[in-house]
C-alpha cells in the first residue's frame, strides 16, 4: 500500500516516476481524473421518462464530483427523436450528450456517423473507472452499443425485457397453472375468459405499429429471424405466419373488446382493473401495478418470463443508451458524464425504484442492490431470468419505423379476419424495396 501511495504522490508531483508506463501505455497506477474538465458545461437531450428523471434528480452529485455543469432537457420520446435527427444531420447539434432509443436509432446513427467512438476512452484508466468493463454489460447491450466494426459508440443504459404479467387471484379461482409454453398460454387464456363477468384471459397491444413489440416475441419463439446473412428481410415465412396465427387467436378470442386499438396504456388499464388475467409487455410497467392509487391488483400480480415457443424461449429486448455527438467539442467531459449515468450507483437507484433495468450484470446480481428493490422479488427474478434469454425485438435497420408501420398494419388486419399468410406477403413486398433503398443511400 505504501508503495502505491508513494508512486501516486510522485506521479501527481510530476517526478520521474510519473513517466512510468504500464503495458497499456498509460501511467502506472493511473486513476480517473474526475476534475480534469472542471468549469465545462455540457448540454444533454433526454427522452422523457424514468431514466431522464433519474439523471436530473442526482446530477448535482456529478457536478460535485467533476466540477462540470450539466444543462439537460427532457422531451417526449417521439419529439426527442425527431429533434435529434434534424440537429445531428445539420452537423451542429445543440447538445453534447444524447439519450438514444437503440431499437429505433441504432442503425441510422451508425450509418450517418453521428456518434463519437468511445472505444479508446474505455481503455484509458485516466478516463474510465476500473469497474466499467465491456464484459459487465449483457450481450444484448453490447450488440446495441457496438457497430459492425466492434467500436463502442455509446454506453448501454437501460434495458426493457418483455415478461408475462399474470393475475394470481384469477388463476387461483379457476385452478389454472402458470403457462410454461405458448400453447399452454392459449389454453390458460381460454379457461380464464369469462365474458359474462367481463374477464378476459389475455390482453396485449393490438394497435398498428405498437403491436410489433408483442408480435416479435412470438416470432422469435417460433424460430424467426428478421434478416438473413445478406441483410434481406425475412417476415413472410412459416415462422412469421405461425406467430401471427397465435397473435390473431389470442387477440380475437380471449382479449377484451376493442383490443385492436390498444397500446400499452389501454392494456395496462385492463390488467390493473382486474379485467385481464395475462399481459405481455415490458418490465418497466411494474410500478403502476403495485401502486394502490393506480391499481386494483396490488399484491395479486405474478411476474415470470414469456412462455417458450416450439423453437425457443426468448424475451424480446429493447433498450436505450447514452452517447456523445461526434460534433461535440467536449467529448472527454461528455464521456465522464456518460460513465456516471451508467455507474453502479445510478443503475442501482434506477432498478430499486422500478424505473428501469441496467444492462450491467454487476448491478442486477448485487445482493445489496437486490435488497433495496421496491418491486416484488418475483419481478426482480423475472428480470434476471429474462436477461439470460434476451434477443433484440426489432431488426437493426434504418427504416425501422416503416417496418413497424407496414408489418404492424398487416398484423392488425388479421384481427378483422384477414389471412395471416396473405397479409404478411403483401407487407414483405411493400417493405423490401424500402429497406434496399435505405442501405444504398
C-alpha positions in Angstrom: 0.0 0.0 0.0 2.8 2.4 0.9 4.5 1.8 -2.5 1.2 2.7 -4.2 0.8 5.9 -2.2 4.4 7.0 -2.9 4.1 6.3 -6.6 0.8 8.2 -6.7 2.3 11.2 -5.0 5.3 11.1 -7.3 3.1 10.9 -10.3 0.9 13.8 -9.1 4.0 15.8 -8.4 5.3 15.2 -11.8 8.6 13.5 -10.8 10.4 10.9 -12.8 8.1 8.1 -11.7 5.2 9.9 -13.4 6.7 8.9 -16.7 6.5 5.2 -15.8 4.0 3.5 -18.1 2.3 0.1 -17.8 1.6 -2.3 -20.7 -1.4 -0.2 -21.7 0.8 2.8 -22.5 -0.8 4.8 -19.7 0.9 5.9 -16.4 1.2 3.2 -13.8 -1.3 3.4 -11.0 -3.4 5.8 -13.1 -6.9 6.6 -11.9 -9.7 8.7 -13.2 -9.0 12.4 -13.1 -12.6 13.5 -12.5 -11.7 17.2 -12.1 -9.9 17.4 -15.5 -12.7 19.3 -17.2 -14.0 21.3 -14.2 -15.7 24.5 -15.5 -17.0 22.8 -18.6 -20.8 23.0 -19.4 -22.4 20.0 -21.1 -25.8 20.1 -22.9 -27.9 16.9 -22.8 -31.0 15.9 -24.7 -33.2 13.3 -22.9 -36.3 11.3 -23.8 -38.9 12.0 -21.2 -39.3 9.1 -18.7 -37.8 7.4 -15.6 -34.2 7.4 -17.0 -34.3 11.2 -17.5 -35.8 11.7 -14.1 -33.0 9.6 -12.5 -30.3 11.7 -14.2 -31.8 15.0 -13.4 -32.6 14.1 -9.8 -29.0 13.3 -8.9 -27.0 15.4 -11.4 -25.7 17.7 -8.6 -23.6 14.7 -7.4 -21.9 14.5 -10.8 -21.2 18.3 -10.7 -19.7 18.0 -7.2 -17.5 15.1 -8.4 -16.3 16.7 -11.6 -16.9 20.5 -11.5 -18.8 20.0 -14.8 -22.1 21.8 -15.1 -24.9 19.9 -16.9 -27.8 21.5 -18.7 -30.4 18.9 -19.6 -33.9 18.8 -21.0 -36.5 16.0 -21.2 -38.6 15.9 -24.4 -41.4 13.4 -25.1 -39.9 10.4 -26.9 -41.2 10.9 -30.5 -40.3 14.7 -30.5 -36.9 13.9 -29.0 -36.1 11.5 -31.8 -37.2 14.0 -34.5 -35.2 16.8 -32.9 -32.1 14.7 -32.6 -32.2 13.7 -36.3 -32.7 17.2 -37.5 -29.9 18.6 -35.4 -27.4 15.8 -35.9 -28.0 16.0 -39.7 -27.2 19.7 -39.6 -23.7 18.9 -38.3 -24.2 21.5 -35.5 -26.2 19.8 -32.8 -27.1 21.9 -29.7 -26.2 19.0 -27.4 -23.1 17.1 -26.4 -24.8 14.0 -25.0 -27.8 12.2 -26.3 -30.2 9.7 -24.8 -30.7 7.0 -27.6 -33.6 4.6 -28.3 -31.5 1.8 -29.6 -34.3 -0.2 -31.2 -35.2 2.8 -33.4 -32.0 4.8 -33.8 -29.0 2.4 -33.8 -28.5 1.7 -37.5 -29.5 5.2 -38.6 -27.0 6.9 -36.2 -24.2 4.4 -37.1 -24.6 4.8 -40.8 -24.7 8.6 -40.6 -21.6 8.7 -38.3 -23.4 10.9 -35.7 -21.9 9.3 -32.6 -18.3 9.5 -31.3 -16.3 6.3 -30.9 -15.7 5.8 -27.2 -13.7 2.5 -27.5 -10.4 4.3 -26.7 -11.9 6.1 -23.7 -13.0 2.8 -22.2 -9.4 1.5 -22.4 -7.9 4.7 -20.8 -7.6 4.3 -17.0 -7.4 8.1 -16.6 -10.9 8.4 -18.0 -12.6 5.1 -17.1 -13.1 3.6 -13.6 -11.8 0.0 -13.2 -15.2 -1.5 -12.8 -16.6 -0.2 -16.1 -15.7 -3.0 -18.5 -17.4 -4.4 -21.6 -17.9 -7.8 -20.1 -20.2 -6.3 -17.4 -22.8 -5.4 -20.0 -25.3 -8.0 -21.1 -24.9 -9.5 -24.6 -27.9 -7.5 -25.9 -26.4 -4.3 -24.5 -23.2 -4.8 -26.3 -25.0 -5.7 -29.5 -26.8 -2.4 -29.3 -23.8 -0.3 -28.4 -21.3 -1.6 -30.9 -21.2 -1.2 -34.6 -20.2 -3.9 -37.1 -16.6 -2.9 -36.7 -16.7 -3.6 -33.0 -16.4 0.1 -32.0 -18.4 1.2 -28.9 -20.5 4.2 -30.0 -22.5 4.6 -26.7 -22.9 3.1 -23.3 -25.9 0.8 -22.7 -28.1 2.4 -20.1 -31.4 0.7 -19.5 -33.0 -2.5 -21.0 -36.6 -3.4 -21.4 -37.2 -7.1 -21.4 -40.7 -8.4 -22.2 -42.2 -10.5 -19.4 -45.5 -12.2 -18.6 -47.7 -10.4 -16.0 -50.5 -12.6 -14.6 -53.3 -12.1 -12.1 -52.7 -14.7 -9.3 -56.2 -14.3 -7.9 -57.9 -15.1 -11.2 -55.6 -18.1 -11.8 -56.3 -19.5 -8.3 -60.1 -19.1 -8.8 -60.0 -21.2 -11.9 -57.3 -23.6 -10.8 -55.1 -22.7 -13.7 -51.3 -23.3 -13.7 -48.9 -20.6 -14.9 -48.1 -21.4 -18.5 -44.6 -22.6 -19.5 -45.3 -22.7 -23.2 -47.2 -20.6 -25.7 -49.6 -23.4 -26.3 -50.3 -23.7 -22.6 -50.8 -19.9 -22.5 -53.6 -20.1 -25.1 -55.3 -23.0 -23.2 -55.0 -21.0 -19.9 -56.4 -17.9 -21.5 -59.4 -19.8 -22.8 -60.1 -21.2 -19.3 -59.7 -17.8 -17.7 -62.0 -16.0 -20.1 -65.5 -15.3 -18.6 -67.2 -12.8 -20.9 -70.3 -12.6 -18.7 -68.2 -11.4 -15.9 -66.2 -9.1 -18.1 -63.0 -11.1 -17.5 -60.6 -11.9 -20.4 -57.7 -14.4 -20.5 -55.2 -12.2 -22.3 -54.5 -8.6 -23.2 -51.8 -7.0 -25.3 -51.0 -4.4 -27.9 -53.3 -4.5 -30.9 -52.7 -1.1 -32.3 -50.8 -0.9 -35.5 -47.1 -0.2 -35.0 -47.3 -0.7 -31.2 -48.4 -4.3 -31.8 -45.0 -5.2 -33.2 -43.3 -5.5 -29.8 -45.8 -8.2 -28.8 -45.8 -10.0 -32.1 -42.0 -10.1 -32.3 -41.8 -12.0 -29.1 -44.0 -14.8 -30.6 -42.0 -14.6 -33.8 -38.7 -15.1 -32.0 -40.1 -18.1 -30.1 -41.2 -19.7 -33.3 -37.6 -19.5 -34.6 -37.9 -16.3 -36.6 -35.0 -14.1 -37.6 -35.6 -10.6 -39.0 -32.7 -10.6 -41.6 -30.6 -13.2 -43.4 -26.8 -13.1 -43.7 -27.1 -10.8 -46.7 -29.4 -8.3 -45.0 -32.6 -9.4 -46.7 -35.8 -9.1 -44.7 -37.5 -12.4 -43.5 -41.0 -11.7 -42.3 -43.3 -13.7 -44.5 -42.0 -17.3 -43.9 -43.6 -20.1 -41.8 -42.3 -18.7 -38.5 -44.0 -15.3 -39.2 -47.2 -17.0 -40.2 -47.3 -19.2 -37.1 -46.6 -16.3 -34.8 -49.3 -14.2 -36.5 -51.9 -17.0 -36.1 -51.1 -17.2 -32.4 -51.4 -13.4 -32.1 -54.7 -13.5 -34.1 -56.1 -16.2 -31.9 -55.3 -14.5 -28.6 -56.5 -11.1 -29.5 -59.7 -12.2 -31.2 -60.9 -15.0 -28.9 -59.7 -14.3 -25.4 -59.0 -10.5 -25.3 -61.2 -7.5 -24.4 -63.4 -5.8 -27.0 -61.6 -3.0 -28.9 -58.2 -4.6 -28.3 -57.3 -3.8 -31.9 -56.9 -0.2 -30.8 -54.9 -0.9 -27.6 -51.4 0.3 -26.9 -49.6 -0.4 -23.7 -51.7 2.2 -21.8 -55.0 0.5 -22.6 -53.6 -2.9 -22.0 -52.3 -1.8 -18.6 -55.6 -0.3 -17.7 -57.4 -3.6 -18.4 -54.9 -5.5 -16.4 -54.8 -3.1 -13.4 -58.6 -3.1 -13.2 -58.5 -6.9 -12.9 -60.3 -7.4 -16.2 -57.5 -9.3 -17.9 -55.7 -12.4 -16.5 -52.4 -12.2 -18.5 -50.5 -9.4 -20.2 -47.1 -9.5 -22.0 -45.2 -6.2 -22.1 -42.0 -4.5 -20.8 -40.7 -5.0 -17.3 -40.8 -1.2 -16.7 -44.6 -1.1 -16.3 -44.5 -2.9 -12.9 -44.5 0.2 -10.6 -48.1 1.3 -11.5 -49.3 -2.3 -11.0 -48.1 -2.1 -7.4 -49.4 1.4 -6.7 -52.6 1.4 -4.7 -53.6 4.7 -6.2 -53.5 3.4 -9.7 -54.2 -0.4 -9.5 -56.8 -2.8 -8.2 -54.5 -5.7 -8.4 -51.8 -4.7 -5.9 -50.3 -7.8 -4.3 -52.1 -10.1 -6.8 -49.6 -9.7 -9.7 -47.4 -12.6 -10.7 -44.3 -12.0 -12.8 -42.5 -14.5 -14.9 -40.6 -15.0 -18.2 -42.5 -15.1 -21.5 -43.6 -18.7 -22.2 -41.5 -20.8 -24.6 -42.4 -21.4 -28.2 -41.7 -24.5 -30.3 -38.3 -23.2 -31.5 -37.0 -21.4 -28.4 -37.7 -19.2 -25.4 -36.7 -15.6 -25.8 -37.5 -12.3 -24.2 -37.9 -9.6 -26.8 -35.5 -6.9 -25.8 -35.5 -3.2 -26.3 -33.2 -0.6 -24.8 -31.7 2.8 -24.5 -28.2 4.1 -24.2 -26.3 7.3 -23.7 -23.8 8.6 -26.3 -21.8 11.5 -27.4 -22.4 13.6 -30.5 -19.5 13.2 -32.9 -19.7 17.0 -33.4 -19.3 17.8 -29.7 -16.2 19.8 -28.7 -16.4 18.4 -25.2 -16.1 14.7 -25.9 -14.0 13.6 -22.9 -16.0 15.6 -20.5 -19.1 14.2 -22.1 -17.7 10.7 -21.7 -17.3 11.3 -17.9 -21.0 12.1 -17.8 -22.0 9.0 -19.8 -19.9 6.9 -17.5 -21.5 8.4 -14.4 -25.0 7.8 -15.9 -24.4 4.1 -16.2 -22.5 3.8 -12.9 -23.4 1.2 -10.3 -24.8 3.8 -8.0 -27.1 5.4 -10.6 -28.1 2.0 -12.0 -29.0 0.7 -8.5 -31.2 3.7 -8.0 -33.0 3.1 -11.3 -33.5 -0.5 -10.6 -34.6 0.0 -7.0 -37.2 2.5 -8.0 -38.5 0.1 -10.7 -37.8 2.8 -13.3 -35.5 0.7 -15.4 -33.2 -2.2 -15.6 -29.5 -1.6 -16.0 -27.6 -3.5 -18.7 -24.8 -4.1 -16.2 -24.8 -7.6 -14.7 -22.8 -6.5 -11.6 -25.8 -4.3 -10.6 -28.5 -6.8 -11.2 -26.6 -9.6 -9.3 -25.5 -7.5 -6.3 -27.4 -8.8 -3.2 -27.3 -5.4 -1.5 -28.8 -3.7 -4.6 -31.4 -6.5 -4.8 -32.4 -5.9 -1.1 -33.3 -2.3 -1.9 -35.6 -3.1 -4.9 -39.1 -1.9 -4.1 -40.8 -4.2 -6.5 -41.8 -7.8 -5.6 -39.0 -10.4 -5.6 -40.8 -12.3 -8.5 -40.4 -9.1 -10.6 -36.6 -9.0 -10.0 -36.3 -12.7 -10.7 -38.2 -12.3 -14.0 -35.7 -9.5 -14.9 -32.7 -11.7 -14.1 -34.1 -14.7 -15.9 -35.1 -12.6 -19.0 -31.6 -11.2 -19.2 -30.4 -14.8 -19.9 -32.8 -15.3 -22.8 -32.8 -11.8 -24.3 -32.9 -11.2 -28.0 -33.4 -8.0 -29.9 -37.0 -7.3 -30.5 -36.8 -5.4 -33.8 -34.5 -5.6 -36.8 -31.5 -3.3 -36.8 -32.3 -1.3 -39.9 -32.7 2.4 -40.7 -36.4 2.3 -41.7 -37.4 0.6 -38.5 -40.4 2.9 -38.2 -41.6 1.9 -41.6 -41.1 -1.7 -40.7 -43.3 -1.3 -37.6 -46.0 0.5 -39.6 -46.1 -1.9 -42.6 -45.9 -5.2 -40.8 -47.9 -3.8 -37.9 -50.7 -2.9 -40.3 -50.7 -6.4 -41.7 -50.9 -8.0 -38.3 -53.7 -5.6 -37.2 -55.7 -6.5 -40.3 -55.8 -10.2 -39.2 -57.8 -9.1 -36.1 -60.6 -8.3 -38.6 -60.3 -11.8 -40.1 -57.7 -11.3 -42.8 -55.5 -14.3 -43.7 -52.0 -14.0 -42.0 -50.1 -15.5 -44.9 -51.7 -13.2 -47.4 -51.2 -10.0 -45.3 -47.6 -10.9 -44.4 -46.7 -11.5 -48.1 -48.1 -8.1 -49.0 -46.2 -6.4 -46.2 -43.0 -8.2 -47.2 -43.2 -7.0 -50.8 -44.0 -3.4 -49.6 -41.2 -3.2 -47.2 -38.4 -4.9 -49.1 -37.7 -2.0 -51.6 -37.7 0.5 -48.7 -35.0 -1.5 -46.9 -32.9 -1.8 -50.1 -33.1 1.9 -50.8 -32.1 2.8 -47.2 -29.0 0.6 -47.4 -27.9 2.1 -50.7 -28.4 5.7 -49.5 
